[in-house]
Amino acid sequence: MRPLLIGRFQPFHNGHMWLVSRIVREYGSIIIGIGSAQESHSIVNPFTAGERHYMIQRALESSGIHDFYLVPIEDIYRNSLWVSHILSLAPPFDVAISGNPLVKRLFREAGKKVIEPEMHGREKYSGKEIRRRIINNEEWSDLVPPEVYKVINEIDGVNRLRDLSKTDEVNK
């Protein structure tokens, strides 16, 4: 059975790594859908699909996970067509893994088996929290795999996020 996990991974963090490791132990492989692939250079989606692909690939390979397939998935803004869109992009899969209520419903309505994953350290491991810490110059390196930390620094992601958090408004 081949599983599909979809997320934005902004950035890929230790909670994601924990979940992917569990899925690969159970199923032997994983397809990872990099959602909102068209989005980048914003506070919510600071990294490009290519940068996220690179982060995830390096993190998985450095932890000994090699049986994975990464698929960038652009948003289509048509929920009734979304699962068909995913099916046209991804290799065949048997089960969708998601905690997102809309994603779970859409896959179930399309006849796919859906599993809600156990979340690990959700209050600590969150892209929103990591981005907040980066912007506020707080410690964040312990929340992401070492390879992700290296990639974010390599692409100047810290300064990108800090620049994106600024405004030209007088009274914000």
Legacy VTK file of the C-alpha trace (Angstrom):
# vtk DataFile Version 3.0
C-alpha trace
ASCII
DATASET POLYDATA
POINTS 172 float
0.000 0.000 0.000
1.440 3.388 -1.004
0.538 6.473 1.085
0.242 10.140 0.071
0.934 12.932 2.552
0.150 16.501 1.501
1.358 19.646 3.265
2.760 23.083 2.583
5.973 22.388 4.537
6.733 26.076 5.165
9.235 24.892 6.354
9.590 21.115 6.710
10.087 20.649 10.474
10.776 17.955 13.053
7.068 17.160 13.416
6.924 16.431 9.676
10.118 14.372 9.936
8.674 12.327 12.788
5.472 11.660 10.829
7.243 10.780 7.574
9.565 8.400 9.441
6.574 6.614 10.990
4.762 6.384 7.657
7.825 4.977 5.880
8.368 2.429 8.693
4.760 1.287 8.316
4.355 1.421 4.520
7.926 1.204 3.205
7.634 4.333 1.043
5.820 7.649 0.798
4.589 10.171 -1.729
4.811 13.717 -0.409
2.662 16.364 -2.059
4.131 19.842 -1.701
0.944 21.887 -1.537
0.399 25.478 -2.654
3.395 25.022 -4.955
2.658 28.279 -6.778
3.012 30.303 -3.571
6.231 31.870 -2.299
7.704 35.073 -0.922
4.939 35.753 1.605
4.833 35.478 5.394
2.623 32.374 5.195
4.419 30.789 2.222
7.964 32.165 2.187
9.688 29.316 0.354
9.301 28.254 -3.277
8.203 24.741 -4.227
11.748 24.038 -5.410
13.237 25.202 -2.121
10.787 23.054 -0.149
11.548 20.090 -2.412
15.272 20.596 -1.712
14.695 20.892 2.076
12.604 17.731 2.235
14.899 15.719 -0.019
18.007 16.615 1.959
16.315 15.980 5.321
14.957 12.579 4.284
18.140 11.378 2.602
20.303 12.450 5.540
18.067 10.424 7.861
18.338 7.318 5.678
14.943 7.566 3.969
15.321 6.983 0.232
12.009 5.503 -0.953
10.047 8.707 -1.423
8.578 10.702 -4.267
8.038 14.474 -4.043
5.242 16.090 -6.069
4.717 19.863 -6.268
0.969 20.541 -6.278
-0.406 23.917 -7.294
-3.742 25.046 -5.889
-6.603 24.992 -8.385
-9.289 26.652 -6.214
-11.957 24.134 -7.302
-12.602 21.666 -4.509
-14.759 19.455 -6.730
-11.762 18.905 -9.046
-8.962 18.920 -6.501
-8.581 15.150 -5.981
-8.626 14.594 -9.761
-5.888 17.214 -10.012
-3.802 15.326 -7.421
-4.408 12.011 -9.195
-3.160 13.538 -12.456
0.107 14.649 -10.816
1.042 11.939 -8.321
2.069 8.327 -8.800
-0.667 5.850 -7.844
-1.438 5.765 -4.129
-3.799 3.756 -1.951
-4.276 5.951 1.085
-4.269 9.685 1.773
-2.861 10.798 5.112
-4.106 14.133 6.403
-5.404 15.884 9.478
-7.046 18.624 7.429
-10.863 18.247 7.544
-11.400 19.500 3.966
-8.655 17.290 2.531
-10.047 14.254 4.352
-13.584 14.930 3.081
-12.491 15.483 -0.523
-10.483 12.258 -0.627
-13.280 10.260 1.030
-15.837 11.643 -1.419
-13.509 10.530 -4.227
-13.471 7.000 -2.798
-9.957 7.073 -1.343
-9.048 5.600 2.009
-8.048 8.355 4.443
-6.022 8.052 7.620
-5.702 10.868 10.137
-2.130 10.887 11.434
-1.005 11.186 15.003
0.613 14.597 15.406
3.887 14.852 17.305
4.600 17.995 19.313
2.038 20.026 17.334
2.199 22.950 19.776
5.960 23.144 19.299
6.426 21.979 15.707
4.469 24.352 13.518
5.520 26.271 10.448
3.761 29.351 11.809
5.746 29.189 15.061
9.034 28.611 13.241
8.408 31.550 10.892
7.475 33.737 13.892
10.711 32.805 15.658
12.801 33.494 12.566
11.210 36.926 12.122
11.717 37.793 15.808
15.321 36.557 15.908
14.463 33.787 18.396
16.007 30.308 18.481
14.410 27.991 15.891
17.149 25.656 14.683
16.084 22.906 17.103
12.610 22.772 15.482
13.805 21.672 12.033
16.054 18.866 10.784
19.699 20.007 10.485
19.582 19.818 6.672
16.522 22.110 6.567
18.354 24.612 8.772
21.277 24.525 6.335
19.034 25.027 3.291
17.168 27.961 4.849
20.489 29.644 5.569
21.870 28.729 2.123
18.931 30.445 0.360
18.997 33.449 2.741
15.557 32.442 4.017
16.031 34.192 7.364
16.540 37.587 5.753
13.764 36.871 3.242
11.262 36.283 6.044
12.418 39.332 7.982
12.130 41.490 4.852
8.671 40.110 4.089
7.512 40.961 7.614
8.238 44.660 7.090
5.729 47.154 5.781
5.876 50.504 4.060
2.700 51.664 5.807
3.042 54.561 8.231
0.414 53.268 10.698
0.303 49.532 10.493
LINES 1 173
172 0 1 2 3 4 5 6 7 8 9 10 11 12 13 14 15 16 17 18 19 20 21 22 23 24 25 26 27 28 29 30 31 32 33 34 35 36 37 38 39 40 41 42 43 44 45 46 47 48 49 50 51 52 53 54 55 56 57 58 59 60 61 62 63 64 65 66 67 68 69 70 71 72 73 74 75 76 77 78 79 80 81 82 83 84 85 86 87 88 89 90 91 92 93 94 95 96 97 98 99 100 101 102 103 104 105 106 107 108 109 110 111 112 113 114 115 116 117 118 119 120 121 122 123 124 125 126 127 128 129 130 131 132 133 134 135 136 137 138 139 140 141 142 143 144 145 146 147 148 149 150 151 152 153 154 155 156 157 158 159 160 161 162 163 164 165 166 167 168 169 170 171
